[in-house]
Amino acid sequence: MTPQLLTILALLAMFVIATVLPINIGALAFVGAFLVGVLALGMDTDAILGGFPADLFLTLVGVTYLFAIAKNNGTIDLLVRAATRLVGGRVVAIPWIMFGISALLTGVGALSPAAVAIVAPIALGFAVKYRINPLLMGMMVIHGAQGGGFSPVSVYGATVNGIVADSGLAVSPLTLFLGNLVFNLCIALVLFVSLGGNRLVGARAQEFEAAGSATVRTGAAAVSGSGADPAGGSVAVATGGPSAPAAADAPADTPADGPAGAPVRFDQLATIAGIVVLGVLALGFGLDVGFVALSVTVVLALISPKAQKNALSQISWPTVLLITGMLTFVGVMESAGTIDYVGDAAAGLGAPLLVALVLCYIGAVVSAFASSTAILGATIPLAIPFLMMGEISATGVIVALAVSSTIVDVSPFSTNGALVLANASGVDPDKFYRQILVYSAIVVVVGPMIAWGVLVVPGLL
């Protein structure tokens, strides 16, 4: 067996094991890099660790550390409250506000599951209170999080841009970000129209709140007349309807942990300023994202030491392990000549468009059950050799791979889909699960084809 084929089989085995068993694929990748590198390729450990992405490690730790402090000191809750007030009583705007909040959170560096975990309970609470299709609200949150997920300071964006930059391909980070954002925005628009969002035009939040208050008063009067305790559970039974569950109403009234009118503290203003500084220095001046994020984080920790308590433990170390492990193994694959081997095989097919389509579907199917970040770290390096030939748009293929590997995170077997399903209070869980399952199956089958057809075939990018 050739070393190239051995590394490919090892990669496939990692994905199978990580899908079947709850084992971090990054840990498997480090072990695979060691075993394959030492036993099959005769590499020493220094050579193996030469593929360790130190710059990306710094970026992941710095950005997620900053986000953890922003969550601890209430800045994230502050931003959510401010965004929800923009609704101004227009129910039709609520799904788009949720999309925008999710996109903003991931765009400034939050991990996609973290953004969904924050916004999904609020969004689904709005769905119950204002009778919005819960599938629409849940998917708007996920597609919003994925839409902002490829900004240059995000985990996805840093991963893809780092791989592309090392390969020497000329792919603009801004094009990657905007291409993915527009694609998810278009999906959100289709969802909005097909799931009844247009019927919300003209509806006002005050109408639902007034109806809910009247129902509560009626229920309370009925309980009082029967001699029952007004504080007891009978009130919940008497009120009924979509406005009854207190848990569902709470997010709309108090979308964060604090009261809606709580004053903005200095450390929260400093955190917002720090996020802006990070974006300006990283995007405007090209400074290293990891070093800038860590610098901002240290300043915030000095301003408010209590806010950074336990922040290090909130860094997504499993994600850091996953990404660094996968890219270290990719380094071993490069040393084995696997990347060139795949590129030569693609050239032998004489159909780079077909190869791009196959890679898009591989990314979509695997990512629906496993980590999107892991599959990005595996498929993009495999695409680089035939992209270097110049016969097909490198930008189009990279964006298509990014889109195909992340839009399927609506799957109930992925973290994002599971979070939405878990936070769907006030709806039939079995019915909601079936709806998400059907929708995610449609996305897996149709999404990669559309991404390939729009982004790759025309060569527009």
SVG drawing of the C-alpha trace seen along z (x, -y; Angstrom):
<svg xmlns="http://www.w3.org/2000/svg" viewBox="-67 -53 80 55">
<polyline fill="none" stroke="black" stroke-width="0.4" points="0.0,0.0 1.3,-3.4 1.9,-6.1 -0.7,-8.3 -3.4,-5.7 -2.5,-4.9 -3.1,-8.5 -6.4,-8.7 -7.6,-5.5 -6.4,-6.8 -8.4,-10.0 -11.5,-8.1 -11.1,-5.9 -10.9,-9.0 -14.2,-10.3 -15.9,-7.0 -14.7,-6.6 -15.5,-10.1 -19.0,-9.7 -19.8,-6.4 -18.0,-7.2 -17.9,-10.3 -14.1,-10.9 -12.7,-14.2 -11.5,-13.8 -8.6,-16.2 -7.2,-13.8 -7.5,-11.0 -5.7,-13.2 -2.8,-13.8 -2.5,-10.0 -2.9,-9.3 -0.2,-11.9 2.2,-10.3 1.5,-6.7 1.5,-7.3 4.4,-9.7 6.7,-7.6 5.8,-4.1 5.0,-4.5 6.9,-7.6 9.9,-7.5 9.3,-11.1 10.5,-12.3 8.3,-14.2 9.8,-17.6 8.9,-17.1 5.4,-16.0 4.9,-19.0 6.1,-21.2 2.5,-21.0 1.1,-22.3 -0.8,-25.6 0.6,-27.8 -0.8,-31.0 -4.3,-29.5 -4.0,-28.1 -3.3,-31.7 -6.2,-33.0 -8.7,-30.4 -7.6,-30.9 -7.5,-34.7 -10.9,-35.1 -12.8,-32.6 -11.1,-34.0 -12.4,-37.5 -15.9,-36.1 -15.9,-34.3 -15.2,-37.6 -17.8,-39.4 -20.3,-36.8 -19.2,-36.9 -19.6,-40.7 -23.0,-40.8 -21.9,-42.5 -23.5,-39.7 -26.8,-40.1 -26.6,-43.8 -26.2,-43.5 -29.1,-41.0 -31.4,-43.4 -30.4,-46.3 -31.1,-44.3 -34.5,-43.0 -35.6,-46.6 -35.1,-47.3 -38.2,-45.3 -40.3,-48.2 -43.5,-46.2 -43.2,-44.8 -43.6,-41.1 -42.4,-40.6 -39.0,-41.9 -38.4,-39.5 -37.0,-36.6 -34.6,-38.9 -33.5,-40.5 -32.7,-36.9 -30.8,-36.2 -28.8,-39.5 -27.9,-38.9 -26.6,-35.4 -24.6,-36.7 -23.2,-39.5 -22.1,-37.2 -20.2,-34.7 -18.9,-37.6 -17.1,-39.0 -15.6,-35.7 -18.2,-33.6 -18.3,-29.9 -21.5,-29.0 -22.8,-26.7 -22.2,-29.4 -24.2,-32.0 -27.1,-29.5 -27.1,-28.6 -27.5,-32.3 -30.1,-33.3 -32.2,-30.1 -34.1,-30.2 -34.9,-33.9 -36.0,-33.3 -38.2,-30.3 -39.7,-32.2 -40.7,-34.9 -42.0,-32.2 -44.4,-30.9 -45.5,-34.3 -46.1,-35.8 -47.2,-32.6 -44.3,-32.5 -43.5,-29.2 -40.9,-27.7 -39.0,-26.0 -38.6,-29.4 -37.2,-30.9 -34.9,-28.1 -33.4,-27.9 -33.1,-31.7 -30.9,-31.5 -28.7,-28.8 -28.4,-30.3 -27.6,-33.7 -24.8,-32.1 -23.5,-30.4 -23.8,-33.5 -21.4,-35.4 -19.2,-32.4 -16.6,-33.2 -15.6,-36.7 -11.8,-37.0 -11.9,-37.1 -14.2,-34.0 -13.1,-30.4 -14.3,-29.2 -12.8,-32.2 -9.5,-32.0 -9.3,-28.2 -10.1,-28.5 -8.1,-31.7 -5.1,-30.2 -5.2,-27.1 -5.6,-29.1 -2.9,-31.6 -0.4,-28.7 -1.2,-27.2 -0.5,-30.4 -4.0,-30.7 -5.4,-34.2 -8.7,-34.1 -10.0,-37.2 -11.1,-36.8 -13.8,-39.4 -15.1,-37.5 -15.3,-34.3 -17.2,-36.1 -19.6,-38.0 -20.2,-35.0 -21.2,-32.8 -23.3,-35.5 -25.2,-36.2 -25.8,-32.5 -27.2,-32.0 -29.2,-35.2 -30.9,-33.9 -31.7,-30.6 -33.2,-32.7 -35.3,-34.6 -36.7,-31.4 -37.5,-30.0 -39.2,-33.3 -41.5,-33.2 -42.2,-29.4 -42.8,-29.1 -45.3,-32.0 -43.2,-34.9 -45.0,-37.1 -48.2,-36.6 -46.6,-38.5 -46.6,-41.7 -48.7,-44.2 -48.9,-42.2 -48.0,-44.2 -46.5,-42.7 -48.9,-44.7 -51.9,-42.8 -50.5,-39.4 -49.5,-40.9 -52.9,-42.4 -54.6,-39.1 -52.3,-37.2 -53.0,-39.6 -56.8,-39.3 -56.5,-35.5 -54.5,-35.5 -57.1,-37.8 -59.9,-35.6 -58.1,-32.5 -57.3,-34.2 -60.9,-35.3 -62.1,-31.7 -59.7,-30.3 -60.6,-33.0 -64.3,-32.3 -63.8,-28.6 -61.9,-29.3 -58.6,-27.9 -55.3,-29.3 -54.3,-32.0 -50.6,-31.0 -51.3,-27.4 -50.9,-25.4 -54.6,-25.8 -53.9,-29.2 -51.6,-27.6 -54.3,-25.1 -57.0,-27.8 -55.1,-30.2 -53.9,-27.7 -52.9,-28.7 -49.6,-29.8 -49.3,-32.7 -49.6,-30.5 -46.1,-29.0 -44.2,-31.4 -40.9,-30.1 -41.9,-31.1 -42.9,-34.6 -39.8,-35.3 -37.4,-35.7 -39.6,-38.3 -39.8,-40.4 -36.3,-39.9 -34.1,-38.6 -31.1,-38.5 -30.2,-37.7 -30.7,-41.3 -33.6,-43.7 -34.2,-45.4 -33.6,-48.9 -30.4,-48.0 -27.7,-50.7 -24.7,-50.1 -21.5,-49.6 -18.1,-50.8 -16.6,-47.3 -19.4,-46.5 -18.6,-49.7 -15.0,-48.8 -15.8,-45.3 -17.7,-46.7 -14.9,-49.1 -12.4,-46.2 -14.4,-44.2 -14.4,-47.3 -10.7,-47.8 -10.1,-44.1 -12.0,-44.5 -10.3,-47.7 -6.7,-46.5 -7.2,-43.0 -9.2,-44.0 -8.0,-47.6 -4.3,-47.3 -3.7,-43.6 -2.4,-42.9 -2.5,-39.3 -6.0,-38.5 -4.7,-36.2 -2.3,-38.7 -4.8,-41.6 -7.6,-39.5 -5.3,-38.5 -4.2,-42.1 -7.8,-43.3 -8.6,-40.5 -5.8,-41.3 -6.8,-44.9 -10.4,-43.9 -9.2,-41.5 -7.3,-44.4 -10.4,-46.6 -12.7,-44.0 -10.8,-41.1 -14.0,-39.5 -15.3,-39.2 -12.4,-37.1 -12.9,-34.6 -13.4,-31.1 -13.1,-32.7 -10.2,-30.4 -12.3,-27.4 -15.0,-28.7 -12.5,-28.6 -13.7,-25.9 -10.7,-23.6 -12.4,-20.7 -12.7,-22.9 -9.0,-24.0 -7.9,-20.4 -10.1,-19.4 -8.7,-22.0 -5.0,-21.9 -5.1,-18.1 -6.7,-17.9 -4.3,-20.4 -1.3,-18.6 -2.4,-15.4 -2.9,-17.4 0.8,-18.4 1.7,-14.7 -0.5,-14.1 1.5,-16.8 4.8,-15.2 3.5,-11.8 2.6,-13.5 -1.1,-12.8 -2.1,-16.3 -0.2,-16.1 -1.5,-12.5 -5.1,-13.7 -4.3,-16.6 -2.8,-14.3 -5.8,-12.0 -8.1,-15.0 -6.1,-16.0 -6.3,-12.5 -10.1,-12.7 -9.9,-15.7 -13.0,-17.0 -12.2,-19.5 -15.9,-20.6 -16.8,-17.0 -14.2,-16.9 -15.4,-20.1 -19.0,-18.8 -17.9,-15.5 -15.9,-17.4 -18.9,-19.7 -21.1,-16.6 -18.5,-14.9 -18.3,-18.1 -22.1,-18.3 -22.8,-14.7 -20.0,-14.3 -20.6,-17.7 -24.3,-16.8 -23.1,-14.3 -19.7,-15.5 -17.7,-18.7 -17.9,-21.3 -14.5,-22.7 -12.9,-19.3 -14.3,-18.6 -13.2,-22.1 -9.7,-21.3 -9.7,-18.1 -11.5,-18.9 -10.0,-22.3 -6.4,-21.0 -7.5,-18.2 -9.0,-20.7 -5.9,-22.9 -3.8,-20.8 -6.3,-20.9 -7.1,-24.5 -3.5,-25.4 -3.9,-24.3 -6.0,-27.4 -8.7,-25.6 -11.4,-26.5 -12.1,-29.4 -10.3,-28.9 -12.5,-31.5 -15.7,-29.9 -14.6,-26.4 -13.4,-27.5 -16.6,-29.5 -18.7,-26.5 -16.9,-24.1 -17.3,-26.5 -21.0,-26.9 -21.6,-23.2 -19.8,-22.1 -21.7,-24.6 -25.3,-25.0 -26.0,-21.4 -25.5,-22.3 -29.3,-22.6 -29.2,-18.8 -30.6,-17.6 -27.5,-15.4 -25.3,-18.5 -24.6,-20.8 -26.6,-23.7 -29.6,-21.7 -29.7,-19.9 -29.5,-23.2 -32.5,-24.5 -34.4,-21.3 -33.6,-21.3 -34.8,-24.9 -38.1,-24.4 -40.4,-24.9 -44.1,-25.3 -44.1,-23.2 -44.7,-19.5 -41.1,-18.1 -41.8,-15.1 -43.3,-17.2 -40.5,-19.7 -37.9,-17.0 -39.5,-15.6 -39.6,-19.1 -35.9,-19.7 -35.0,-16.3 -36.9,-16.8 -35.5,-20.3 -31.9,-19.2 -32.3,-16.3 -33.4,-18.7 -30.4,-21.0 -27.9,-18.1 -29.3,-16.9 -29.9,-20.3 -27.5,-22.7 -24.2,-21.4 -25.6,-21.3 -26.8,-24.9 -23.6,-26.1 -21.6,-24.3 -23.9,-25.5 -23.9,-29.1 -20.4,-29.6 -18.3,-27.2 -19.8,-26.5 -20.2,-30.1 -16.7,-31.0 -18.2,-34.4 -16.0,-34.8"/>
</svg>
